[in-house]
Amino acid sequence: MGDVSEMMKIRSVKHNNRKKAFEIKASNRTLQYPYSKLEVQPSGGDPINRVFIDKELASEGFTYELKSGKSGTVHVDQVLEYNQDPSYLRDAILYKLTVEAQKRLEKSALSKREIVRRLGTSATQFYRLLDQKNYQTSIDQLLSLLHVLDCDVDLVIRSKKSSRGSAA
């Protein structure tokens, strides 16, 4: 996703068959990631043989191998999302709002100069707002930009869907 995972290098990972989960140490935290979320599932007859930090993912993920030789990889973003990390969730919202603002800007009849004027900001700040990798942006700045681009933004709050029995 960006900012959060770039800072979240995995320092250690181990599997815990009793808990049926991986224990991941990243930054100054220990996070869990359950086997039930894995694409390649371990079983009693095909348990996890080994797990290691994947250097090909710049230590931002880990790979596990089953006794049968099958393997899978988990990225730190998946772990953060599962654990509902507030920074990760904020960055995901910022990313979605920024991408939507980019799309709306392409379709807008307003000049960039006019948008900058309406926002009461500088051209430099305007271009920072449009950078989906800039997680220093505030959500209210993006909401202001979307408003200038003639968009209504509604916040929808709903109960989480149960992941049991549903296909991903």
FENTA-V969436 format. One record per residue. N is the residue number from 1. RES is the residue in three letters. SS is DSSP state (a for helix, b for strand, c for the rest). PHI is phi in whole degrees, 0 to 359 (none if undefined). BURIAL is + if it has 16 or more other C-alpha atoms within 10 Angstrom, else -. Layout:
N;RES;SS;PHI;BURIAL / N;RES;SS;PHI;BURIAL
This chain:
1;MET;c;none;- / 2;GLY;c;144;- / 3;ASP;a;306;- / 4;VAL;a;296;+ / 5;SER;a;291;+ / 6;GLU;a;297;- / 7;MET;a;274;- / 8;MET;c;262;+ / 9;LYS;c;280;+ / 10;ILE;b;280;+ / 11;ARG;b;267;- / 12;SER;b;203;- / 13;VAL;b;214;+ / 14;LYS;b;215;+ / 15;HIS;b;260;+ / 16;ASN;b;234;- / 17;ASN;c;293;- / 18;ARG;c;295;- / 19;LYS;c;275;- / 20;LYS;c;54;- / 21;ALA;b;204;+ / 22;PHE;b;269;+ / 23;GLU;b;247;+ / 24;ILE;b;247;+ / 25;LYS;b;259;+ / 26;ALA;b;218;+ / 27;SER;c;58;- / 28;ASN;c;248;- / 29;ARG;b;231;- / 30;THR;b;244;- / 31;LEU;b;240;+ / 32;GLN;b;253;+ / 33;TYR;b;218;+ / 34;PRO;b;286;+ / 35;TYR;a;302;+ / 36;SER;a;298;- / 37;LYS;a;269;- / 38;LEU;c;283;- / 39;GLU;c;289;- / 40;VAL;c;258;- / 41;GLN;c;273;- / 42;PRO;c;284;+ / 43;SER;c;215;- / 44;GLY;c;302;- / 45;GLY;c;274;- / 46;ASP;c;223;- / 47;PRO;c;283;- / 48;ILE;b;290;+ / 49;ASN;b;269;- / 50;ARG;b;202;- / 51;VAL;b;220;+ / 52;PHE;b;209;+ / 53;ILE;b;292;+ / 54;ASP;c;270;+ / 55;LYS;a;293;- / 56;GLU;a;294;- / 57;LEU;a;259;- / 58;ALA;c;55;- / 59;SER;c;62;+ / 60;GLU;c;256;+ / 61;GLY;b;196;+ / 62;PHE;b;222;+ / 63;THR;b;242;+ / 64;TYR;b;235;+ / 65;GLU;b;235;+ / 66;LEU;b;269;+ / 67;LYS;c;304;- / 68;SER;c;287;- / 69;GLY;c;102;- / 70;LYS;c;294;- / 71;SER;b;216;+ / 72;GLY;b;209;- / 73;THR;b;231;+ / 74;VAL;b;234;+ / 75;HIS;b;269;+ / 76;VAL;a;302;+ / 77;ASP;a;300;+ / 78;GLN;a;296;- / 79;VAL;a;294;+ / 80;LEU;a;295;+ / 81;GLU;a;296;- / 82;TYR;a;301;- / 83;ASN;c;277;- / 84;GLN;c;54;- / 85;ASP;c;297;- / 86;PRO;a;301;- / 87;SER;a;294;- / 88;TYR;a;296;+ / 89;LEU;a;296;- / 90;ARG;a;298;- / 91;ASP;a;296;+ / 92;ALA;a;294;+ / 93;ILE;a;294;- / 94;LEU;a;302;+ / 95;TYR;a;299;+ / 96;LYS;a;298;- / 97;LEU;a;296;+ / 98;THR;a;295;+ / 99;VAL;a;298;- / 100;GLU;a;295;- / 101;ALA;a;298;+ / 102;GLN;a;299;+ / 103;LYS;a;297;- / 104;ARG;a;292;+ / 105;LEU;a;296;+ / 106;GLU;a;300;- / 107;LYS;a;269;- / 108;SER;c;286;- / 109;ALA;c;276;- / 110;LEU;c;288;- / 111;SER;c;284;- / 112;LYS;a;297;- / 113;ARG;a;299;- / 114;GLU;a;292;- / 115;ILE;a;296;+ / 116;VAL;a;301;+ / 117;ARG;a;298;- / 118;ARG;a;296;- / 119;LEU;a;284;+ / 120;GLY;c;68;- / 121;THR;c;227;- / 122;SER;c;265;- / 123;ALA;a;299;- / 124;THR;a;299;- / 125;GLN;a;295;- / 126;PHE;a;301;+ / 127;TYR;a;291;- / 128;ARG;a;295;- / 129;LEU;a;300;+ / 130;LEU;c;274;+ / 131;ASP;c;271;- / 132;GLN;c;291;+ / 133;LYS;c;266;+ / 134;ASN;c;268;+ / 135;TYR;c;265;+ / 136;GLN;c;271;- / 137;THR;c;295;+ / 138;SER;c;265;- / 139;ILE;a;298;+ / 140;ASP;a;293;- / 141;GLN;a;295;- / 142;LEU;a;292;+ / 143;LEU;a;296;+ / 144;SER;a;297;- / 145;LEU;a;299;+ / 146;LEU;a;297;+ / 147;HIS;a;296;- / 148;VAL;a;299;+ / 149;LEU;c;277;+ / 150;ASP;c;65;- / 151;CYS;c;244;- / 152;ASP;c;260;- / 153;VAL;c;243;- / 154;ASP;c;252;- / 155;LEU;c;267;- / 156;VAL;c;247;- / 157;ILE;c;244;- / 158;ARG;c;218;- / 159;SER;c;293;- / 160;LYS;c;293;- / 161;LYS;c;281;- / 162;SER;c;290;- / 163;SER;c;272;- / 164;ARG;c;286;- / 165;GLY;c;77;- / 166;SER;c;260;- / 167;ALA;c;279;- / 168;ALA;c;274;-
